[in-house]
Amino acid sequence: MQMDVTTLIMTNLLFSVRITPIVIITATILRGAILLTGQKREFEDWTRNPLLTIVTIIFFPGMIIHLFIRYTVSAAFGIGVERVGGSTTYGELNLYLKVDKPPRVTAVILALFVSTFLAVFVAFLLIALPVVLLFSAPVTLIMWYLSIGVLFNSSLKSGDISLLGASLRKKPRSGALEIVTILAAIIILYIQVWGLPM
């Protein structure tokens, strides 16, 4: 059993690295499509986007897990988190980052990538662990439900783009160079990762 869990964790680690970009793109497209169903300007109800609000409420526990991961990674990379707040505009929780003192572009990109990778790792671990450890059906369903919630919240959000934009405006030349360097490093990483057997 111990060997099974260890193998599962190592396999999930490699799988999560491979699939993280796909999860980011898919979750962002899905969330963007839902955002398009909302009201553009005036409020007609208590929220600007009822569909996204309902989905957010349904996957609230997964959002909390994702938010905790993002908060922890942001703190580790020296990105100041001012507070965690709710928004009735789209009915979701957000990390409000101190954009007045933006970190380096490298820190922002790495924090976003690492936090999303860890979220994906946790999500797929929640899917696989009940099968390996033969949990009961109710526990398995709860863990799968949490997993879907974490994956749904792994999209790029406007706050992420705003923070990256603020970092670029602070140091445009070195920031652009950092983006190119980080993207090159990520491409090299994925060339190596996809060459590894599962």
N, C-alpha and C positions, 0 to 999 in steps of 0.2 A: 504493500500500500504506500509506504514511504517513497519507494522508487517511482511508483505511478504518479504521485503528486509532484515529485521533483522533475520528472520527464515532462509532465503537463506544463509546469511553470516555464521550463526552458523552451519547450515547443511554442507555447503561447507568447513568450517573449519575442522570438524570431518572427512569428506570424503577425504579431501586433506591429512590429517595426515595418514589415512589408505592407500591411494594409492601412496604416495610418493615413497616408495621403488620400487613398480612396475613400476612407471614412470622412475625412475633412471635406472633400469635394461633394460627396453624396449628401452629407448632412447640411452643408451650406446651400446646395441647390434646393433641397427639400424645404428648408426653413425660408429660403428666398421665395419659393413658390407660394408658401403659406402667407408670407408677408404681403405679397401682391394682392391677396384677397381683402386686405384691410382698407380702412378709410384713409385717404391721403391728407386731408386737412381738418375738417371739422369733426368733433365728437358727436356721434348720434346716440351713443350709449355709454356705459361705464368704462369701456375699453375701445380702443381704435381698431383692434383686430380680434373679434370674438373667437375665430377658429384657432389662432395661435394661442390665445389665452386659455382655451379649453385644453389644447394639447399640452400646454405648459403645466396646467393644474394636474392633468392625468400623469405626467411624467415628473412631478415635483420632487419625489425622493431621488430620482436619478439626477435631477438638476442640482440637488444639494451635494451629492457625491462629487459631481463634476466641479461645482463651485469650490468645494474644499480642496480638491486637487489643484485647481487653478490658483487659489489663494496661497497654498503652500509653496508651489513652484515659483510664483511671482515673488514671494518673500525671499526665497532662496536665491533668486537672481537679482535681488536688490531693487525690485520694482515696488515702489511704495503704494500700498493699498489704503486709500483714505477711509473707505467704509464699504459695507455691503448694503445695498438698498433695493427696494422693490419699485417696480414701475407699473402703473395701471394702464399705460399706453399700450403695452403688449402683454401685460400680466406676467412678468418674469423678474427674477432676481439678477442683479448685475454687480460686478466688481467696479467700483468707481475709483479709477486710478488717478494719481497725481500727475496730470499731463503738463502742469506748469513746470515740473522738473522731470522731463522725460529721460529715461535711461538711454544708453547707447542702443543703436539699431540691433547689434548682435545680441544683446541681452533680451530685447523684445522678441526677436525671431526665435531664439533658442527657448525662451520661456513658453511661447505659444506652442512650439513643436513638442517640447518635452511634456508639457501639461496635457496636450492632446494624446500623445503616445501613451502616457500613463493611464489616461481615461480609457483609451481603447484596450489597453492591457487588462485593466480591472473589469471592463465590460465583458470581454471574452473569457476571462477567468470565471466570472459569475455564470457564464453559460456552460462552461466545461466542467467546473468543479462538482456540481451536483451529480453529473453523470458518472464521474470517476469514483466519487465517494458514496454513490447510491443513496442520495438523500430521498426523503419522501416526496411524493408528487406536489403537495402544497408548498413545501420549501423550495423545490426546484422551480415552480412557477413564479414564486416571489422573486427569486434570484434572476430569472430570465426577464421579468418585468423591470427590475432595477437596471439590468444590462441594456435593455432597449432605451430606457430613459437616459442613461449615460451617453450612449451612442448618439441619440438625437441631439443632445446638448453639445456635441463635439464640433459644431459648426463655427465658422468665423463669424464674429459679430461686429457691429459698427464700432464698439469700443476698442476692439483689437486694431482695426484700421486707423482709428483716430490716434491711438497711442503710437503706432508705427509712423504715421504722418507727422506727429509732433516730434518724434525722434529724428526724422529726416530733416525737418525744418531747422532743428537745432544745429545739426552738423550735416549739411547737404552733401558735401563732397566725400567726406570720410564715410558718411552713412550709405551713400550709393556704392562705395567700394566694399563696405561690409556686407551689403546685400548680395553683391556678385560673389564675394568670397564664401559666404554662408551657403548660397545656392549651389555653388560648385562643390563644396564639401558634402552637401546633402546628396547631390547627384552621384558623387564618387561612393558615398556610403551605400546608396541603393544599388549601384552596380555590384558592389561586393556582397550585399545582403541577398540579392536575387540569385547570386551564384552559389549560395550555400544550400545544401540539401535540407529538407524539412525533417 
